[in-house]
Amino acid sequence: MDIHLLPIIPADRPAMLNLFNHYVAHGFSAFAEQPMPPAFIDRLLDLAKGYPALAVKDPAGRLLGFGLLRAHNPLPTFAHTAEITYFLAPDHTRQGLGTRLLHELQRGAKEKGVRTILAGISSLNEASLAFHRNHGFLEVGRFRQVCIKRGTAFDVIWMQKML
């Protein structure tokens, strides 16, 4: 598939919000229970300043997904650790786009001096858990029953990859 991984630009924000809110409404990969406002994407991108933040686009410029890294903790002692967030359009999963996006985010992380990437994943998101395991992430922790979405309690599983 011919795609482009490009830095996120302001014009990408509405499509990013629509994609994120799709996952809010359909499933447990986005932890929010209600659709998020535009300020949510603004805050997410503020947290990602100085870190790789990429849009996945088709040749026509349509957003197929996005991914970014952000600080895990603001203390300087955590400067080599980042958290990852990414979402792909449902009709573009299982096509290698996530792998390409992850590899590019890892490349950018290494350039920034990040040595560890963390991912917090819903225990009900088997596809994401498998994706991360297949790409070298290891489960390092589990917060049991910390989320309740639409009446369903679930764990948050923390996975880690050393670069």
Steps between C-alpha positions, in 0.01 A plus 500: 500500500631841403494710816692792638617551858510875549532734795158586643386846391215715638274402209520135617333572833132462397566163333706386799213590731249316281720191498556508874130553568418203277693284746334672794162394362600155370704294738748534780825610334425865586439528871258794480131419530362812332622670180785737566499869400758656265699620800587136570708475182659836575604372844629172358715686249625736769615197698676370188703818436861407443410137429414325173135557401397355164194490278441198277356624171399353169625657174198734495592633844219324690591418859509122557645520848739676730760421762707691746733477793482715812685525828411231750590730789620864494790441743841507328581156640232360266632681189588171331151353534199580280141382469356409163152562363370404158176435320432374148175525308313171553503421128880540492606267780686175436663641186845577639429868564533462877835329459628776271374766739653328803837461327508867404401610852774275642753653260401848616510389863857375461603829340355681802687274741197302615600153616167369624150521350196426715148416383189494720249265336148388587485136605200473265706606197644163401610625157715774651647269762595249228642777278723624779615149597583430134711816491715433804296656779481308827224520759648668807193588706126484533266736677200281575147626438608867493272594208126466466360583159135447410461290814792268419799498734840420351870507575766726357802296395833675482743378239859608453754486222866572548655662193 
